[in-house]
């Protein structure tokens, strides 16, 4: 898995209770419960590189395995 579709990532964020806050340039900013910082990604692209996803998962306190299991079932 090299990248994730933006639509799948947004669906996962909503599933986790995150809310959209703003867009600055091409970057979307989301706020998630219990996050250490805002979740930021390129919303204008079709896909997001997996290393960006994994960095945001760390901020969310979500395990990679939990994310990949969710993606396999929902995207």
RAKA-V222243 format. One record per residue. RES is the residue in one letter. SS is DSSP state (2 for helix, 1 for strand, 0 for the rest). NEAR is the number of other C-alpha atoms within 8 Angstrom. D_FIRST is the distance of its C-alpha to the first C-alpha in Angstrom with 2 decimals. Layout:
res->RES ss->SS near->NEAR d_first->D_FIRST
res->RES ss->SS near->NEAR d_first->D_FIRST
//
This chain:
res->X ss->0 near->4 d_first->0.00
res->X ss->0 near->5 d_first->3.82
res->X ss->1 near->8 d_first->5.80
res->X ss->1 near->12 d_first->7.63
res->X ss->1 near->9 d_first->10.91
res->X ss->2 near->11 d_first->13.91
res->X ss->2 near->6 d_first->15.70
res->X ss->2 near->11 d_first->13.35
res->X ss->2 near->9 d_first->13.55
res->X ss->2 near->8 d_first->17.29
res->X ss->2 near->8 d_first->17.73
res->X ss->2 near->10 d_first->16.33
res->X ss->2 near->11 d_first->18.67
res->X ss->2 near->9 d_first->21.53
res->X ss->2 near->7 d_first->20.92
res->X ss->0 near->8 d_first->21.34
res->X ss->0 near->8 d_first->24.53
res->X ss->0 near->11 d_first->23.54
res->X ss->1 near->9 d_first->25.65
res->X ss->1 near->8 d_first->25.35
res->X ss->1 near->8 d_first->27.83
res->X ss->1 near->7 d_first->27.81
res->X ss->1 near->8 d_first->26.33
res->X ss->1 near->7 d_first->27.39
res->X ss->0 near->4 d_first->26.73
res->X ss->0 near->8 d_first->23.18
res->X ss->1 near->11 d_first->22.03
res->X ss->1 near->13 d_first->22.20
res->X ss->1 near->13 d_first->23.60
res->X ss->1 near->12 d_first->23.26
res->X ss->1 near->12 d_first->25.23
res->X ss->0 near->13 d_first->24.19
res->X ss->0 near->7 d_first->26.61
res->X ss->0 near->5 d_first->26.96
res->X ss->0 near->10 d_first->24.61
res->X ss->0 near->6 d_first->25.78
res->X ss->0 near->6 d_first->25.14
res->X ss->0 near->9 d_first->24.08
res->X ss->1 near->10 d_first->20.48
res->X ss->1 near->9 d_first->20.06
res->X ss->1 near->9 d_first->17.45
res->X ss->1 near->9 d_first->17.78
res->X ss->0 near->9 d_first->18.87
res->X ss->0 near->6 d_first->20.05
res->X ss->0 near->7 d_first->16.74
res->X ss->0 near->7 d_first->14.80
res->X ss->1 near->8 d_first->11.41
res->X ss->1 near->13 d_first->10.91
res->X ss->1 near->9 d_first->9.12
res->X ss->2 near->10 d_first->7.17
res->X ss->2 near->6 d_first->10.24
res->X ss->2 near->9 d_first->12.53
res->X ss->2 near->10 d_first->11.23
res->X ss->2 near->9 d_first->11.72
res->X ss->2 near->8 d_first->15.05
res->X ss->2 near->10 d_first->16.17
res->X ss->2 near->11 d_first->15.40
res->X ss->2 near->9 d_first->17.75
res->X ss->2 near->11 d_first->20.33
res->X ss->2 near->10 d_first->20.14
res->X ss->0 near->7 d_first->20.54
res->X ss->0 near->9 d_first->17.62
res->X ss->0 near->8 d_first->15.82
res->X ss->2 near->8 d_first->12.04
res->X ss->2 near->6 d_first->12.69
res->X ss->2 near->8 d_first->14.76
res->X ss->2 near->9 d_first->12.26
res->X ss->2 near->8 d_first->9.51
res->X ss->2 near->8 d_first->12.66
res->X ss->2 near->9 d_first->13.93
res->X ss->2 near->10 d_first->11.02
res->X ss->2 near->7 d_first->11.26
res->X ss->2 near->6 d_first->14.97
res->X ss->2 near->6 d_first->15.40
res->X ss->0 near->5 d_first->13.04
//
